Amino acid sequence: MKKGELTINYIIVLILALIVLVAIAIIFRQQIGNFLESIRAVSEPLSSDQLSKTTEELLK
């Protein structure tokens, strides 16, 4: 093998590693999106209708 050449095994390992990294990035992106959506849902202020409805349900 000449200096500067890459073996086919090294190239295959690099391709597999890249595929794994992309898959992990996609999974984390979806999980972070779900997490941020749940935070937004919890932190949104209640409208007056929602507040009165919730209050009525609690007082029953």
Gaussian input, Z-matrix of N, CA and C with variables (Angstrom, degrees):
# hf/3-21g

backbone

0 1
 N
 C     1     B1
 C     2     B2     1     A1
 N     3     B3     2     A2     1     D1
 C     4     B4     3     A3     2     D2
 C     5     B5     4     A4     3     D3
 N     6     B6     5     A5     4     D4
 C     7     B7     6     A6     5     D5
 C     8     B8     7     A7     6     D6
 N     9     B9     8     A8     7     D7
 C    10    B10     9     A9     8     D8
 C    11    B11    10    A10     9     D9
 N    12    B12    11    A11    10    D10
 C    13    B13    12    A12    11    D11
 C    14    B14    13    A13    12    D12
 N    15    B15    14    A14    13    D13
 C    16    B16    15    A15    14    D14
 C    17    B17    16    A16    15    D15
 N    18    B18    17    A17    16    D16
 C    19    B19    18    A18    17    D17
 C    20    B20    19    A19    18    D18
 N    21    B21    20    A20    19    D19
 C    22    B22    21    A21    20    D20
 C    23    B23    22    A22    21    D21
 N    24    B24    23    A23    22    D22
 C    25    B25    24    A24    23    D23
 C    26    B26    25    A25    24    D24
 N    27    B27    26    A26    25    D25
 C    28    B28    27    A27    26    D26
 C    29    B29    28    A28    27    D27
 N    30    B30    29    A29    28    D28
 C    31    B31    30    A30    29    D29
 C    32    B32    31    A31    30    D30
 N    33    B33    32    A32    31    D31
 C    34    B34    33    A33    32    D32
 C    35    B35    34    A34    33    D33
 N    36    B36    35    A35    34    D34
 C    37    B37    36    A36    35    D35
 C    38    B38    37    A37    36    D36
 N    39    B39    38    A38    37    D37
 C    40    B40    39    A39    38    D38
 C    41    B41    40    A40    39    D39
 N    42    B42    41    A41    40    D40
 C    43    B43    42    A42    41    D41
 C    44    B44    43    A43    42    D42
 N    45    B45    44    A44    43    D43
 C    46    B46    45    A45    44    D44
 C    47    B47    46    A46    45    D45
 N    48    B48    47    A47    46    D46
 C    49    B49    48    A48    47    D47
 C    50    B50    49    A49    48    D48
 N    51    B51    50    A50    49    D49
 C    52    B52    51    A51    50    D50
 C    53    B53    52    A52    51    D51
 N    54    B54    53    A53    52    D52
 C    55    B55    54    A54    53    D53
 C    56    B56    55    A55    54    D54
 N    57    B57    56    A56    55    D55
 C    58    B58    57    A57    56    D56
 C    59    B59    58    A58    57    D57
 N    60    B60    59    A59    58    D58
 C    61    B61    60    A60    59    D59
 C    62    B62    61    A61    60    D60
 N    63    B63    62    A62    61    D61
 C    64    B64    63    A63    62    D62
 C    65    B65    64    A64    63    D63
 N    66    B66    65    A65    64    D64
 C    67    B67    66    A66    65    D65
 C    68    B68    67    A67    66    D66
 N    69    B69    68    A68    67    D67
 C    70    B70    69    A69    68    D68
 C    71    B71    70    A70    69    D69
 N    72    B72    71    A71    70    D70
 C    73    B73    72    A72    71    D71
 C    74    B74    73    A73    72    D72
 N    75    B75    74    A74    73    D73
 C    76    B76    75    A75    74    D74
 C    77    B77    76    A76    75    D75
 N    78    B78    77    A77    76    D76
 C    79    B79    78    A78    77    D77
 C    80    B80    79    A79    78    D78
 N    81    B81    80    A80    79    D79
 C    82    B82    81    A81    80    D80
 C    83    B83    82    A82    81    D81
 N    84    B84    83    A83    82    D82
 C    85    B85    84    A84    83    D83
 C    86    B86    85    A85    84    D84
 N    87    B87    86    A86    85    D85
 C    88    B88    87    A87    86    D86
 C    89    B89    88    A88    87    D87
 N    90    B90    89    A89    88    D88
 C    91    B91    90    A90    89    D89
 C    92    B92    91    A91    90    D90
 N    93    B93    92    A92    91    D91
 C    94    B94    93    A93    92    D92
 C    95    B95    94    A94    93    D93
 N    96    B96    95    A95    94    D94
 C    97    B97    96    A96    95    D95
 C    98    B98    97    A97    96    D96
 N    99    B99    98    A98    97    D97
 C   100   B100    99    A99    98    D98
 C   101   B101   100   A100    99    D99
 N   102   B102   101   A101   100   D100
 C   103   B103   102   A102   101   D101
 C   104   B104   103   A103   102   D102
 N   105   B105   104   A104   103   D103
 C   106   B106   105   A105   104   D104
 C   107   B107   106   A106   105   D105
 N   108   B108   107   A107   106   D106
 C   109   B109   108   A108   107   D107
 C   110   B110   109   A109   108   D108
 N   111   B111   110   A110   109   D109
 C   112   B112   111   A111   110   D110
 C   113   B113   112   A112   111   D111
 N   114   B114   113   A113   112   D112
 C   115   B115   114   A114   113   D113
 C   116   B116   115   A115   114   D114
 N   117   B117   116   A116   115   D115
 C   118   B118   117   A117   116   D116
 C   119   B119   118   A118   117   D117
 N   120   B120   119   A119   118   D118
 C   121   B121   120   A120   119   D119
 C   122   B122   121   A121   120   D120
 N   123   B123   122   A122   121   D121
 C   124   B124   123   A123   122   D122
 C   125   B125   124   A124   123   D123
 N   126   B126   125   A125   124   D124
 C   127   B127   126   A126   125   D125
 C   128   B128   127   A127   126   D126
 N   129   B129   128   A128   127   D127
 C   130   B130   129   A129   128   D128
 C   131   B131   130   A130   129   D129
 N   132   B132   131   A131   130   D130
 C   133   B133   132   A132   131   D131
 C   134   B134   133   A133   132   D132
 N   135   B135   134   A134   133   D133
 C   136   B136   135   A135   134   D134
 C   137   B137   136   A136   135   D135
 N   138   B138   137   A137   136   D136
 C   139   B139   138   A138   137   D137
 C   140   B140   139   A139   138   D138
 N   141   B141   140   A140   139   D139
 C   142   B142   141   A141   140   D140
 C   143   B143   142   A142   141   D141
 N   144   B144   143   A143   142   D142
 C   145   B145   144   A144   143   D143
 C   146   B146   145   A145   144   D144
 N   147   B147   146   A146   145   D145
 C   148   B148   147   A147   146   D146
 C   149   B149   148   A148   147   D147
 N   150   B150   149   A149   148   D148
 C   151   B151   150   A150   149   D149
 C   152   B152   151   A151   150   D150
 N   153   B153   152   A152   151   D151
 C   154   B154   153   A153   152   D152
 C   155   B155   154   A154   153   D153
 N   156   B156   155   A155   154   D154
 C   157   B157   156   A156   155   D155
 C   158   B158   157   A157   156   D156
 N   159   B159   158   A158   157   D157
 C   160   B160   159   A159   158   D158
 C   161   B161   160   A160   159   D159
 N   162   B162   161   A161   160   D160
 C   163   B163   162   A162   161   D161
 C   164   B164   163   A163   162   D162
 N   165   B165   164   A164   163   D163
 C   166   B166   165   A165   164   D164
 C   167   B167   166   A166   165   D165
 N   168   B168   167   A167   166   D166
 C   169   B169   168   A168   167   D167
 C   170   B170   169   A169   168   D168
 N   171   B171   170   A170   169   D169
 C   172   B172   171   A171   170   D170
 C   173   B173   172   A172   171   D171
 N   174   B174   173   A173   172   D172
 C   175   B175   174   A174   173   D173
 C   176   B176   175   A175   174   D174
 N   177   B177   176   A176   175   D175
 C   178   B178   177   A177   176   D176
 C   179   B179   178   A178   177   D177

   B1=1.4574
   B2=1.5354
   B3=1.2996
   B4=1.4551
   B5=1.5203
   B6=1.3038
   B7=1.4586
   B8=1.5297
   B9=1.3401
   B10=1.4550
   B11=1.5129
   B12=1.3378
   B13=1.4603
   B14=1.5301
   B15=1.3182
   B16=1.4572
   B17=1.5187
   B18=1.3246
   B19=1.4595
   B20=1.5202
   B21=1.3269
   B22=1.4595
   B23=1.5268
   B24=1.3419
   B25=1.4719
   B26=1.5279
   B27=1.3123
   B28=1.4597
   B29=1.5310
   B30=1.3100
   B31=1.4670
   B32=1.5278
   B33=1.3408
   B34=1.4675
   B35=1.5222
   B36=1.3227
   B37=1.4682
   B38=1.5259
   B39=1.3167
   B40=1.4634
   B41=1.5258
   B42=1.3268
   B43=1.4659
   B44=1.5249
   B45=1.3395
   B46=1.4680
   B47=1.5285
   B48=1.3255
   B49=1.4615
   B50=1.5269
   B51=1.3081
   B52=1.4643
   B53=1.5264
   B54=1.3339
   B55=1.4678
   B56=1.5273
   B57=1.3263
   B58=1.4671
   B59=1.5243
   B60=1.3157
   B61=1.4653
   B62=1.5240
   B63=1.3151
   B64=1.4651
   B65=1.5249
   B66=1.3334
   B67=1.4668
   B68=1.5246
   B69=1.3195
   B70=1.4694
   B71=1.5231
   B72=1.3203
   B73=1.4634
   B74=1.5238
   B75=1.3258
   B76=1.4700
   B77=1.5228
   B78=1.3297
   B79=1.4685
   B80=1.5208
   B81=1.3365
   B82=1.4572
   B83=1.5200
   B84=1.3124
   B85=1.4634
   B86=1.5268
   B87=1.3278
   B88=1.4622
   B89=1.5242
   B90=1.3299
   B91=1.4580
   B92=1.5308
   B93=1.3109
   B94=1.4646
   B95=1.5230
   B96=1.3284
   B97=1.4667
   B98=1.5153
   B99=1.3354
   B100=1.4671
   B101=1.5221
   B102=1.3292
   B103=1.4615
   B104=1.5263
   B105=1.3231
   B106=1.4633
   B107=1.5230
   B108=1.3161
   B109=1.4643
   B110=1.5219
   B111=1.3259
   B112=1.4643
   B113=1.5261
   B114=1.3117
   B115=1.4677
   B116=1.5227
   B117=1.3242
   B118=1.4673
   B119=1.5233
   B120=1.3226
   B121=1.4650
   B122=1.5240
   B123=1.3138
   B124=1.4637
   B125=1.5222
   B126=1.3126
   B127=1.4571
   B128=1.5246
   B129=1.3317
   B130=1.4610
   B131=1.5267
   B132=1.3136
   B133=1.4646
   B134=1.5263
   B135=1.3072
   B136=1.4591
   B137=1.5191
   B138=1.3091
   B139=1.4570
   B140=1.5251
   B141=1.3042
   B142=1.4671
   B143=1.5260
   B144=1.3292
   B145=1.4642
   B146=1.5226
   B147=1.3226
   B148=1.4574
   B149=1.5235
   B150=1.3185
   B151=1.4543
   B152=1.5204
   B153=1.3223
   B154=1.4636
   B155=1.5247
   B156=1.3195
   B157=1.4636
   B158=1.5308
   B159=1.3213
   B160=1.4593
   B161=1.5188
   B162=1.3161
   B163=1.4624
   B164=1.5214
   B165=1.3161
   B166=1.4639
   B167=1.5211
   B168=1.3216
   B169=1.4619
   B170=1.5206
   B171=1.3093
   B172=1.4616
   B173=1.5242
   B174=1.3175
   B175=1.4628
   B176=1.5230
   B177=1.3051
   B178=1.4664
   B179=1.5020
   A1=108.81
   A2=116.48
   A3=121.28
   A4=110.14
   A5=114.21
   A6=119.82
   A7=108.55
   A8=116.32
   A9=120.21
   A10=113.74
   A11=118.45
   A12=120.77
   A13=109.99
   A14=114.68
   A15=119.91
   A16=108.79
   A17=116.13
   A18=118.45
   A19=109.14
   A20=115.88
   A21=121.03
   A22=110.00
   A23=116.68
   A24=119.78
   A25=110.97
   A26=116.70
   A27=121.07
   A28=110.38
   A29=116.92
   A30=121.38
   A31=110.50
   A32=117.36
   A33=120.92
   A34=110.66
   A35=117.24
   A36=120.90
   A37=110.25
   A38=117.90
   A39=120.83
   A40=111.66
   A41=117.20
   A42=120.81
   A43=110.66
   A44=117.05
   A45=120.45
   A46=111.41
   A47=116.56
   A48=120.11
   A49=110.58
   A50=117.19
   A51=121.18
   A52=111.02
   A53=116.75
   A54=120.52
   A55=110.60
   A56=117.01
   A57=121.02
   A58=110.51
   A59=117.68
   A60=120.59
   A61=111.78
   A62=117.35
   A63=120.84
   A64=110.00
   A65=117.35
   A66=120.88
   A67=110.95
   A68=116.97
   A69=120.41
   A70=110.41
   A71=117.76
   A72=121.11
   A73=110.96
   A74=117.51
   A75=120.87
   A76=110.45
   A77=116.93
   A78=120.66
   A79=110.28
   A80=117.55
   A81=120.03
   A82=111.62
   A83=117.11
   A84=120.01
   A85=110.37
   A86=116.34
   A87=120.31
   A88=110.89
   A89=117.09
   A90=120.47
   A91=110.92
   A92=116.77
   A93=120.01
   A94=110.02
   A95=117.36
   A96=120.79
   A97=111.63
   A98=116.93
   A99=120.59
   A100=110.92
   A101=116.38
   A102=120.99
   A103=110.97
   A104=116.85
   A105=119.86
   A106=111.44
   A107=117.23
   A108=120.89
   A109=110.67
   A110=117.24
   A111=119.50
   A112=110.92
   A113=117.79
   A114=120.18
   A115=109.97
   A116=116.71
   A117=119.63
   A118=110.73
   A119=116.89
   A120=120.63
   A121=111.11
   A122=116.44
   A123=120.19
   A124=111.04
   A125=117.26
   A126=120.09
   A127=114.30
   A128=117.83
   A129=118.84
   A130=109.89
   A131=117.65
   A132=119.27
   A133=110.82
   A134=115.30
   A135=120.56
   A136=109.85
   A137=115.72
   A138=119.47
   A139=107.95
   A140=116.80
   A141=119.92
   A142=110.98
   A143=117.35
   A144=120.34
   A145=110.92
   A146=116.34
   A147=120.01
   A148=110.84
   A149=116.42
   A150=120.72
   A151=111.10
   A152=117.36
   A153=119.82
   A154=110.80
   A155=117.25
   A156=120.98
   A157=110.29
   A158=116.78
   A159=121.14
   A160=110.52
   A161=117.10
   A162=120.98
   A163=110.53
   A164=117.23
   A165=120.88
   A166=111.14
   A167=117.12
   A168=120.65
   A169=111.00
   A170=117.44
   A171=120.63
   A172=111.68
   A173=116.92
   A174=120.70
   A175=112.86
   A176=118.73
   A177=121.84
   A178=111.01
   D1=133.26
   D2=-179.92
   D3=-79.74
   D4=157.61
   D5=177.01
   D6=-65.32
   D7=130.75
   D8=179.79
   D9=97.41
   D10=-9.86
   D11=178.00
   D12=-85.52
   D13=146.88
   D14=175.79
   D15=-105.32
   D16=137.53
   D17=176.57
   D18=-75.87
   D19=158.19
   D20=-178.84
   D21=-64.89
   D22=-33.83
   D23=178.55
   D24=-63.84
   D25=-41.57
   D26=179.80
   D27=-63.44
   D28=-41.26
   D29=179.08
   D30=-64.98
   D31=-42.14
   D32=179.17
   D33=-63.46
   D34=-42.98
   D35=178.31
   D36=-62.25
   D37=-41.26
   D38=178.40
   D39=-63.53
   D40=-41.47
   D41=179.16
   D42=-64.73
   D43=-44.44
   D44=178.44
   D45=-63.12
   D46=-41.30
   D47=178.60
   D48=-63.21
   D49=-39.56
   D50=178.54
   D51=-64.91
   D52=-41.59
   D53=178.02
   D54=-62.41
   D55=-43.33
   D56=178.94
   D57=-63.03
   D58=-43.65
   D59=179.63
   D60=-63.06
   D61=-40.47
   D62=178.42
   D63=-65.02
   D64=-42.52
   D65=179.01
   D66=-62.52
   D67=-43.43
   D68=178.58
   D69=-63.81
   D70=-40.92
   D71=179.01
   D72=-62.44
   D73=-40.84
   D74=179.31
   D75=-65.39
   D76=-43.77
   D77=179.97
   D78=-61.81
   D79=-48.31
   D80=-179.11
   D81=-65.09
   D82=-35.03
   D83=179.14
   D84=-62.95
   D85=-43.32
   D86=178.93
   D87=-66.30
   D88=-41.49
   D89=-178.85
   D90=-66.74
   D91=-40.67
   D92=178.37
   D93=-66.15
   D94=-38.82
   D95=176.45
   D96=-61.72
   D97=-43.16
   D98=177.53
   D99=-63.70
   D100=-41.94
   D101=179.92
   D102=-63.05
   D103=-45.87
   D104=-179.85
   D105=-65.47
   D106=-36.03
   D107=177.81
   D108=-64.89
   D109=-40.64
   D110=178.81
   D111=-67.86
   D112=-34.76
   D113=176.82
   D114=-67.29
   D115=-42.41
   D116=178.09
   D117=-61.31
   D118=-40.73
   D119=-178.63
   D120=-65.16
   D121=-36.26
   D122=-179.25
   D123=-77.00
   D124=-35.66
   D125=-172.55
   D126=-89.62
   D127=-5.60
   D128=178.33
   D129=-69.06
   D130=135.48
   D131=178.47
   D132=-68.71
   D133=149.63
   D134=178.18
   D135=-79.18
   D136=142.32
   D137=173.46
   D138=-76.14
   D139=167.02
   D140=-178.56
   D141=-63.40
   D142=-35.15
   D143=177.62
   D144=-65.31
   D145=-45.04
   D146=179.52
   D147=-64.96
   D148=-38.50
   D149=-178.90
   D150=-66.43
   D151=-45.05
   D152=179.84
   D153=-67.29
   D154=-37.69
   D155=178.52
   D156=-64.32
   D157=-43.99
   D158=179.13
   D159=-65.42
   D160=-40.68
   D161=178.95
   D162=-63.29
   D163=-42.86
   D164=178.49
   D165=-62.16
   D166=-40.78
   D167=179.70
   D168=-66.32
   D169=-36.31
   D170=179.75
   D171=-71.33
   D172=-32.18
   D173=-177.55
   D174=-82.13
   D175=-9.94
   D176=-180.00
   D177=-68.65

